[in-house]
């Protein structure tokens, strides 16, 4: 089926959603790709990036190479992601600092609703499927409990590694690439580099992202082709386990002062009644409901835009 302009506009908007999610430490852009129905196409498209593209360009021309790459899809998505990250990262940082309960409630509702839609993609449930789902959930939960590394200036090679490791998490539903950067102690440094347009740092991060993305996407593509059911179960588990990070009410366990700024390096989820301060239960519930209903809206849009509904 040939895509039309409105199809690419929708892909662009999905890219904006992915970028917005990746800007928040704890939310995965891969989750947005998964629930918006483009995850497998994204992984397959990235997996096609290899030296055969150069051969196709040389023998058949740029147009054939672009078609082999699924370039229109990739361009529309990356434009959305890029615009979103550069425009919303500062907003996300502001919300996390000034209205953390509201933003975490929104994403908790969004991710909780998405679990149902993602799990529906698993066609066959058996003991192995359930076991893989549990392992995925426990793994993601464990990652959310890790102590964050102090934020400071790092070497260019460390920024490269941070980009490579974070992008692996970024394309896995449930595991946040931004949160991995927090654990590695490079989130603020990279966030500042984006805001300040520090192209030297951004170059090393981007190089790491490209290397990590091209390498890991091929592994995911192989897993989907050979073990689709188990892979979907593991990804669903990752999303379930990530809910701990998005729980709105936290108790600070450890914090450190770095370069005159206080950074929380360890925290624990608590009930609203145990929260130190105003739990903002009504506002949190409204934010949660908006996030939850947004997924229902996106699911409805996805059904209307699916090829089976085209006449």
Order of alpha helices (4+ residues) and beta strands (2+ residues): alpha-alpha-alpha-alpha-alpha-alpha-alpha-alpha-alpha-alpha-alpha-alpha-alpha-beta-beta-alpha
